[in-house]
Structure formats: structure tokens, C-alpha cells
Amino acid sequence: MDDRDFIVRSHFCNGYVIVTPTIRRKSIFDHGLRQKYLFVYFHDPNYAWMVWFSLVNILASLKLASFMQVVVQPDGGLVMFADLNGVPPQWCEVCVVGAGPVGLAVALTLAANGIRTLLLESGAERPDRRTRELSSLASYNEKHHHSSEATVVRALGGTSLRWGGRCVEYNDIDFEQRDYVTDSIWPIGHDALKPFYAAARKMLTADHNERPDDAGDDIFELSLESWTRTQNTARANFNRLQSETSLKIVKNCTATKLHLDVDTGRLRALTAITGRSSRLIDAPHFVLAGGGRENTRLLLELQREKPDLFGGLDGPLGRFYMGHLTGEISTITFASAARAAKFLFKSSRSGTVIRERFVPTAGVQKANHLLNIAFWPDSLRPDEVIVGNGAVSLFYMARHLIRRSRDPVFRNSISAREASSAHFRNIAIHPMQTLYGSSRLLVGKFLSPERYPQFSFVSPTNTYLLRYHAEHSPFSRSRVTLSPATDANGSHRLDVDFRYSPEDFRSVMRAHRLLGERLEQTGMGRLTFLRPEETLEEWIAAQAIDGYHQIGLTRMSSDRHKGIVDGDCRTHDVANLFVAGSSVFPSSSQANPTLPAVAMSLRLAAHLTNLVDQTRRPPALTPGS
């Protein structure tokens, strides 16, 4: 492995198992060797051997899994965090708020171009309770929206500390005018974003040069999703964060207020709170990259003081809040194992994990008034018991029974009692295989060079749950507003009214029927619904919940009355204020928004570089120079 050694020393003799896992941490992670000892006794040496191997695998996997979550070591002195009081008032040329994937993309690109950039992060290296509470929502619709604790991470790396790492491009149709999708017009085309995808993938460690084995047909095309090799974007780009001399990062620093000069129409400063003190930070240009809801909250606070901004109080700010619809209402049975294998995880030549997906073509979407959607085979049916493989039963029992969910597929699609009994029998009859197989699965996930993002099993019947990820149509009544309640810094919390429309559910249903018809027409397989068709729209609605993908709240437009920012991500009403992230997207597509959001941020950074070069000011002298 590139920046770490993992050593396991173990012995077994006379029924004793002695395991000594040792992690040697190099580079930024080096704090010497740590050893722990585990003694286990078994009367049967054969059992001891198998338990020895399993324990080594499990301990190694858990140890490394924990290690991989580390970004930087606190107080290690190797991350160039700046003291806000030590940053000269006139030093900063661009101030970026938020150090998630989007903020890091903007800040690192600007710094690499020689632009003196100040990056403010509300959290530190790891999330903590204090900063987590700053994002707490005053109210939200639990039926369709997750809590702030699940959807916001205030720390270096932002939500990349939690995300799965899936990277998917938008499609051309997302940027086109669709008469059946109102309020989805972009002021730019997809061609404006495409040149930045490769650099965005590289930054996210999801780069590859693969293409689908075939392009599909004129009904459903095949597209690729890729997965980051290093999920935490800050860790993936640590060398750059450490070496960029034009970048200063201030942690535990929360932007709470924007100050507008009404005479010039420019932002003159922002208030940043660090610890118990606050300071005004001035810069020629500001970029809000703190996540969709947090960006919107700062703008709503400014609009509260200047009601005519951003289209007025009844304007688009905080409206058109979108995410996605995702779930499982059917299975897909492939005609052969070879056909199924095309859609399972595979490793590209660069080491990036990729997977193919079904996406309806633009022509089919328009002809059938479909919102964009992608499908892929996700996992075995929860009632499919592989006899003799207790490990698979254990993992599926954990997934479908232990994991809390409002509407688990396991419970609602089959006879839960019969299936769970079969899985329990499989585990009970083969306890040692369950232990041994589970340890191998953990090793495959955490230690294998091909670390697949999810546990993945091959179905002996070529049958898999079919997962969908569908576009959420723009809806002005889906919105956030300021609440009278305030946080510890005095900023107003948000009330969230997150809504889907009935057409969102109907579109998912139509797309499933079209895919089922096409599978049978081509002989590729068949699609089987898990419930009676007349109940499926209700089930789609029950599974529709988001809050992670905070899209549309500060939408892009060519008209200030219909959006907050222009095609360059600059706010219509404040000349030197920019917004970065998926909240500027007028439509949500079928794609997770991180890759397109980072690509858009790289595009913004290129634009800002040109602006700064045109209006450059000399750096201020540091104290004592």
C-alpha cells in the first residue's frame, strides 16, 4: 500500500491463538507502532487454526477500516492550518467558505494558479458535537428528508468523510429545455462542463479511461459510474493541501454574516467566528462552498436585511429544493451469468472500481415524458439463500433485518419469517464457514487492492434487486426558510419543507415498465415487480427520501428573477459573491451530484483566476517583514 504498512504477527500452538496486529503508520500518519495482544483458547487445534485466520482477517480489516477514516493527526504540525489573526487583512484575494470536495476544488485550483486563497472551515479534522449542532434544522419533513446530522459534515473534507464515493456525469438532456419539466432551464450547456470532468475525477481519485463494453441501443444506453479510491477528498489531496504556499486554511472558523456595500453592490466583508471571538474578513472575491443549505442560509440572512436582493422575498432563493428518488421495487433476472457480469463491480486499469448502468436515451425520455433515471443490479434478493454459505446469510440478515429502515425491501417483498428462518438455519448449520467466510469478506472489502464500495455477491440464479436513482423535478414549493430559532452563533436555523410531486413517482414507474419490455425484447432477461403494480407508486413514494443532495436552492439562471447566480456562478445581485456546489444546478439528473459539482467548481476557479488576474492587488507585508 502506498502510504501505510499493515503487519499482522500471529501464532497458534496447542490450541492457543496469539494475534499481534501492528500498524506502522508512515508520512503524515506516523505515530510509531501500536500493538495489542489477544489470547484465545480452543480445545480443538483445527478450530484454533480457522479461528486464528478469521481473527487475523477481522482485526486487520477493522483496524484498517478505522485507520482509513483518519484525515490528519490533530496537532501534528504537518497541516498548514493558519491562525486567522495571523492572516494580514489585505493578503487574501479570494475567500472560500467551506472545505468539502467543492470548496477544496476551488481553493486548491486557485492556489495552484498563484491566487492567494483563504479557506475557512467551520469544523476541524474530524466532526464534533459542537459544530454538528450548528447545522441542526428547526423543522423538516421526516417522511422525505433526513436530519442535518446525517446530511451535513462540518470538517476538513466535508461530506466526503461519509459518502460512498460514487461519481457519475450528468447527461446532455439535463441541460436541454424539456417542455414537460418546468423550471429546469440552464443558462449553459453540458459542453461548458464536460472539459472539467477528467480533472474532477482525478481530484476525487475516481479517474479512469474505460467505456461501456457496448453503447446499449436506441431505447436504453449503458453508462458508467466510478467510485473513489480514497473517499475523503482532503486525505486524497493532502500533499497539495500541504504544499500550496498560496493557500491558508483556517479551521474551527464559521462564516455567520455577509456585509454588503449597497453603494457598490459588492460584498465588503464577512463575519467569521472562531472560538469566542469574531473578525471581519475582507477580500476582492468571496465563494460560498459550505453545502447547499448552509450557502442558502447565509444568503437568506443577507436577504433578511436587504429584502430586495435575489428576486425579493417571494423570489427563487431557497426554493426548488431537490434531491433524488432511490429504492428497489423489482428484481432483474439476466438470461446468463455472462450478461449479469457486465453490470457487477469491476476494476479499471487505473484501479478505480466501475460499474455499468441502464439509462433511457434522450429520445425515449422525451417521447415518454420521463424524468432522467438510472438502473443497476444492486444485490441478491434477501430471500435467496446460498446453501452452505453462512457468511452471505449473515451479511444479508444484517442488511435487511438489523439495519433500521422505514420500509425495508426484505420485510415488504417476501415472506420475512420463512426467509429469515432459512438464513438462520444456514448460519447455524455452518458456524465455522460463517466465521471464516465473513472474515474473508471483510478482508476483500478493506484490504484487497480491489476494494469494492459495497459487499457484492454473485447470484447463482442471475437474479438481483434492481436499484433505481431518479431525477427529482424542480418544484418551487419545495424550499427552505429561516426559522426564528437560532444556533449558538446567533444565526437563524432553517425550516425545511422538502417535497416531491406525484409526477416524480409516476415517471419512475413508467421507466421500469419500459426497461422490463426492453429486457424481454432483446433477450437480455426479465424484470419482476416485488409487489402488485397498482401499489408500486405508493411504494416508490414511501422510499423517496433525501437531504444529502442539496440541489437547486441557489439555482443558476440568465434572469435574476428566476435564479440566484449566472452561468459563471456569480450572484446576480452581488458582483463579487459566487456560489459553488450542486445548489446552483437547475435540475438534478439521474446522477449523484458530487462529480458534476466538483467539475463546476473547477470551471468557477478558472473563471475566478481570470478575474483576479485582471484586478490584482499586491500582497500586504506580513508582520515583521
N, C-alpha and C positions, 0 to 999 in steps of 0.2 A: 504494500500500500504506500501511497506517495508520501504522506507526512506522519505516519504512525507505524509503530511496530506493535503487534499483539502477540504475546508469548504465553503459552499455557504449559506449565510443568505439572505433570501428574504421575502418580504411581499407584499400582494396586498389587497387593500381595496378601495371601492368606485371608482373603475376604475383606480386607480393608481397602478403601478408596481414599487417596490423599490427593486433593486437587489444589494446585497453587497457580491461580491466574495472575499474570503480571502484565500491566500495561506500561510500555515505555513510551512516553509522550515526547515528541520532538518539537522543534521550532517553537511556535507560539504556545504550544500546549504542554511544554516540558516542565513538569514539576517533579521530576525524579521517578522512582519506581514505587508502586504501591502493591503490596502483597496481602492476600487474605488466604487463610487455610481452612479447608473443610475436611472433616473426617467422617466417614460413613462406614458402618459395618454391616456386612451381609454374610450369612452362613454359607450361601452357595457362591463359590468363586465365579461361576458362569454369569450369575446375575450381577455380581460385582463388576465384571468386565463390561457388561452392557450399560449398567448404571454409570460406571466411570465415563464411558464415551458420551453418554447422554448429558451427564452433568457438565462435562467439559464444554460440550456444544452449547448448552443452555447458558451457562455462566459467561462463556465467551460472547454469545450473542447479546445477552442483556447488558453486559459490561460495555460492549462496543456501541450498542444502541444508545445507552446513556451518554457515552463519550461523544457520539456524533451530534448530540444536541448542543454541545458546548460551542460557543462562538469565539469568545475571547476570555481570558482569565482576568477577573477583576483585579485592579491594582497591580497588574503585571508590568505596567510601564511600557508595554510594547505597542499599544494602540495610541495613536497620536490624538487623544482627546484634548481639547483646548479648554482653558478656563475662560469663560465668557468675559470676565473682567480684564483678561489679558489681551483680548482682541481689540486692536485700535479702532476707534469709531469710523475712520474713513478707509479701513483696509478692504472691507467686503464689496465686491462688485455684484454678486448675486447671492441672495439669502434663500436657502431652500428649507422648507419646513417639512420634516418627516423623513426618516431613514429606512423606509421599507424598500422593496425592489424598485419602485418608481422613483422615489427620492434619491436612492443610491445611483440609479441610472443617470439622472440629470446631473447630480453633483460630481460624480466621477468623470463624466464626459466633459463637463465644463472645466474641471480642474486639469484634465489631460490636455485641454486646449489652452491652458495658461490663464484661465479666468479665475480670479480669486473668489473662492466659494465658501460660504459659511453654511454648514449643515446643522440644523437644530433637531435633536431627537428628544421627545418627551420622556422616554424611558432610558434604560441603561443597556447593559449587555444581555440581561435576562428580564423577562416581565416580572413585575412585583405587584403586590396588592394595592399599593398607593396609586400608582399610575393606572392600574386597571380600573379603579373606581372612577377615574376622571371621565372615562368613556361611557359609564353606565347610563342607560336610557331612562327617561322619566316614564315612558309607556311605550308599548309595542304590541302588535298582534301576534301572540304566541302561536296561533294556528299556522301562520305562514312566515314568521320571522324569528330567527334565532336571537339569543341575547347578545349584548355587547361583549360579554366575557368570552363568548365563543367566536366572535367575528372581528374583534379588534385586538391587535397586539402592539402595545407601546414598548418597543425595544429595538435595538440595532438589528436590522433585518426585517422588522415588521411582521406581517402575516406569513412571511416565508418560514418563520420558525414553526408554523403549524401546517402549512398547506401540503398537499400530496405531491406537488411538483409537476402537474400535468400542463403541457404547453401546446396550444392549438392556435392556428391562424384564423382570422376572420375570413369570410368569403366575399367575393365581388358583389354578390347580390345584397349583402348587408349595407352597402354604400349606395345602392341604386334606389330610385324612387319607386315605391310599391304602393299602388293605389289602395290596396286592402290593408296596409299597415300605416295608419295615420301617425303624424309627428315623428317620422323616422328618417327625415332627410338630413344627410350630412353635407357640409359645405365643401368637403374634399372627397376625392375618390380613393379607392383602395390603392391605386398606383402611388399615391403620396406616402403610403405606409409601407408598402412591400420592400423598398430598399433597406429598411431598418430591421427586418425580421432576423436576418442572419446574425447581426451584432447583438440583438436582444437574446437570441438563443445562446450565443456564446457566453454572454454575461450570466445567464441563468444556468449554465452548464447543461443545456439541452440541445447542443449543436449536433447536426448530422447531415448527411448528404443523400439520404435514402429517398426513394419514391415508392408508391404502392406498386405491388407486383403487376397489377393491371389497373387501368383507369376506371373500371366499372362499365356502365353503359349509359344510355341516354335517359334512364329513369333514376338510378342511384349510382353516384360516383363513390370512389373509395378515397378517403383522405387519411392522413397520418397524424396521430398525436405522439408527442415525445415527452419524456419525463426527465426531470433534472437529475444529474448525477450527485449533486450536492444541493439539498433542499434549501438550506439557509443561504440567502443571497449575500449576506455580509461575510459569512465564512468563505463562500465561493470566491469572493473578490477581496479577501483580506490583504493580499500582497499589494493591491492597488490602493486600498484604504491606508495602508501603512506608508506607502512611498510617495503619494501625491503631495508635493510641497505647497500646491495652491489650494489645498483643501484643509479646512479646520472643522472638526466635529465637536459639537458641544452636547453632552448627554444630560439627562435629567433637566431639560430645558423646554418648557411648554409655551408655545405661542398662544396668547389669550385674546389679543385685541389688535385690530388693524386701524391705523390712523391715516385718514385721507386729508389731503390738502385740496379743499374744494375749489380753490382758485386755479390750480394747475391740472386738476383731475388726475393726480398721481398719488400713490401711496408714499407718505413721507417716512413712515416707520411702523414697526410693530412692537407690541409689548411682549416680552418673554419673561417667564417666571422660572427661576431656578432656586430651589430650596425655599428660603423665606424672603428672598429679595427679588426684585423685578428690575428690568432695564429696557430702555428703548433701543431698538436696533434699526439703524437706517442703512439703506442700500439703494443703488440705482434701479435694481430689479428684484422682485420677490416671486418665488414659486411655491404654491401650496401643493404639497405632496403627502399629506397626512392621512390619506384614505378618503373615500367618498363622503361619508357622513361627517368626518371631522373637518374636511375642507368646507363643506356646506355650512357647518355650524359657525365657522369664522366669518363666512360671507353673510350669513343671516344676522350675526351680531353687528356687522357693519351696516347692513340694511336697516337694522332696528334704529340706528342713529340717523341714517340718511335714507328715508323711505322711498325716494325716487330712484334709487340705484337698482340695477338688474331687473328692469322691467316693472318695478313697483311691487307693492305687497301682494298683488294678485298675479304677478309675473311668474316666469318659469323657475326661479331659484327654489331648490328643494323639491321640485315636482318631478314627475316621470321617473320615479324610483323603480329601478328594475333589477332583477337577478336572473334566475333561470328556473326551469321546471326539470326535475330529475326524479327518476324512480324506475320501477320494474313492474310491468303489468302482463308480461308474456315471456315465453321461452322461445328460443330458436334451436331447431334441430337440423344440423348440417347433414347433407347427403353422404359425406365421408369424413374421415378423420383428417384427410389432407385439406379439404375445404375449410374445416374448422381451424386448422393450424394457422391459416393465413391471418386470423383475427386474434390470435393469442400473443402474449408478450414475446418480443424477440429483441436481441441486442444488435445495434447497428455497428458498423465498422469503427465508429468513434467511441463505442462503449455506452452510448445513450440507449436507453430502453425505448422502444417504439411499439405502436400497435395501430392496426388499421380499423377504420370505422366506416359505416354506411352513412352517406349524406345525400338527400334528394337533390337532384340537379336544379339549377336555377329555373329552367323551363318548367319542370314539374312543380316546383314551389309556386310559380306564378299561375300556372294553369289550374292548380287545386287550392289556391289561396292558403298555402301552407306558410306558417312561420318556420324559420330555419330550425333544423333538428339533426342530431347525430345519434347513431345506434352502435352498440358493440356488445358482443357476448361477454358477460361480466364474471360469472362464477357458475358452479354447479347448482342444480336445483337443490334446495335444502333437504328434500326427501330422498335424494339419490345417495344411497349407502354403498360405498365400495367395500364389499365384504373382505375382512382381513386387514383393512387399513383403518385402525382405530384413530390414528393421528388425524386423518381427514375428518372423521366424525367429530373428534374433539374440537377442531377448529371451526367446523360448521355449527356445532352446538353453541360455541362461544359467540359466533357471529349472529346467529338467528334467534338464540334464546336469551343469552345473557345481556347482549347489547340492548340498551333501552331505546325503544322507538315507539312512536305513537301508533304506527301501523306496520309492524314487521311483515315482510313478504312471507316468511316462514309460517306465521300464525294464520294469515289470511288466504293463503293459496292452496294449502293442502291440509290433510288431517294431522294436526300437530302432535296429537297423542301417539298415533301409530309411528310417525317418522321419528319422534324423539325416543320412543322405545327401541326402535331399530338401531339408532345411533348409540344409545346407552349399552345395548347388547354388544354392539361391535367393539366398544371401548372395554367393556367388562371381560369379554372373551379373549381379547388380545392386549392385556395391560402393558407388557414389555414392548410390544411393537408400537403401542401408542406413545410410550415414553421415548423410545428410540426414534420413531418417525417424527415426533414433534420437535425433538432436538435438531434433527436434520433439516426440518422446515425452517427453524429459526436461523440455523447457520446459512441456509440458502438465501434468506432474506437479508441478513445483516453482515455476513462475512464473505459471501460469494462475490466474485468480480462482477457478475451479472445480478445486481441487487434489484430484483423486480419490485415495483412500488406496492404491490399487493400480493397476498398469498394466492397462488394460481394453481389450479388442478386441471388435469385433462379428463374430460368426461368419457367413460367407456361407451356411452350411448350417443356421444356427439351432441348432447343437449345441454344448453346453458341458459341461465337467466339472461334476458335481453334488456340491457340498460339503455335508457334514453337521456339525452341532455338537450333541452329545447329552449328556444328563444321565448323571452317574456316580452310581450308587446308594450310599447310606451302607453302610459295611462296617467293622465295629469292628476287624477285623484290619489294616486299612489305617491306619498310625499312624506317629508319630514318638516317639522316646525319647531320653533323654540318653545320650551316649557318655562313656566315661572320658577321651577325648581333650578337650583344652581349646584355646581360642584365645589370642591374645596378651593378652587382658584377664583370663584365668583362668576364663572362662565355658565350660561344657561344650558341646561340639559336638553336633549331632543325628545319630542314626541314623534313616534314613528307610526304612520298609517300605511302599511305596505300591502298592496292589493294586486291580485291577478284578475283578469277578465275571463268570462266564460269562453271566449274565443280561443284563449290560450289552451284550455283543456280540450276543446273540440279539434284544434289543429293537431295536437299530439295523437288523438285518436285516429284522425284521417291518415296521418303519416304511417301509423302502424299497419293499417289496412293495406295501404299501397305497398309497403315493404313485404307484407305477407303474400300479396298477389305476385310480386316480382320474384320472390324466392321460389315459388312453385312454377312460375313460367320458365325460369332459367334452369330449373332442376337443381338449384343450389341447396334447397332444404325447405323447411316449413316453419311457420310461426304459429304458436298456440297460445291463446289467451288463458290467463290463470283464473279468470272469473267470467261469468256471463257478460256478454258485450254491453248489455243495457246498463250495467253497473259500473262500467270502466271509467266514464268521465268523472263520476263521483270519486273513484279511487285515485285517479290522476290528481284531482284537486286535494285529496287528503294527503298525498305525498309531496305536494308543492310547498316547499319551504326554503327560504334563502336568508340573505342578510350578509353573506360573505362577499358576494359580487355586487358591490355598491355602484351601480351603473346609472347614468342619466341625470343625476341630481344637479350637476352644473353643466348641462349639455352644450354641445358645440352647435353654432348656427351662424348664418350670414346676417341675421337680423337680431338686433339686441332685444326685441320684444319676444323672440321665440327661443332664445338661448342666452347663456351666460358668457361663453368665450367664443372667439372667432376660430377660423381654421388653423391659426398658429397657437391656439390655447391661451391667447391673451384675453383678459376680460374686456368686454365691450366698453365698460364704463370707467375702468381704471387702467390707464395706459401702461403702467409698469408692473401690473399684477397678472401672473399667469397661474393656471391650474393644471396639474398633471395627474394622470390616473384615469381609471375607467369611468369616473363620474362625468367626464366630458363626452362620452360616447352617446350618440342619439339612439342607438339600437344595441341590443345585447347579443345577437347572433346565437349560434349553437356552441360557441367556444368559451372556455374559461377565459376570463379577461386579462390574466396576468401578462402573457406574452404580447398581445396587442398593446396593452398599456405601457409596457416597457419599451416597445418599439416606438410608440407615440412620444414617449419621454425622450428617447434618443433624438427623434426628429425635433422636438422642442429645444433640446440642448444645442443642436446645430443652429437653429434659428437664433437662440439667445447669444451664441458665440458671435454671430454676425452683428447683432445689435450692440453688444458690448464693445466689439472692435471699433464700431462707428462712434461711440460716445465714451471712450476710455478715459478714466481719470487716474492720475499717478497714485501709487500706493503711499499710504501715510507711513511716516517713520515710526518704528516700534520704540517703546520707552528705552532709553539708554543708548540708542544708536546714533 
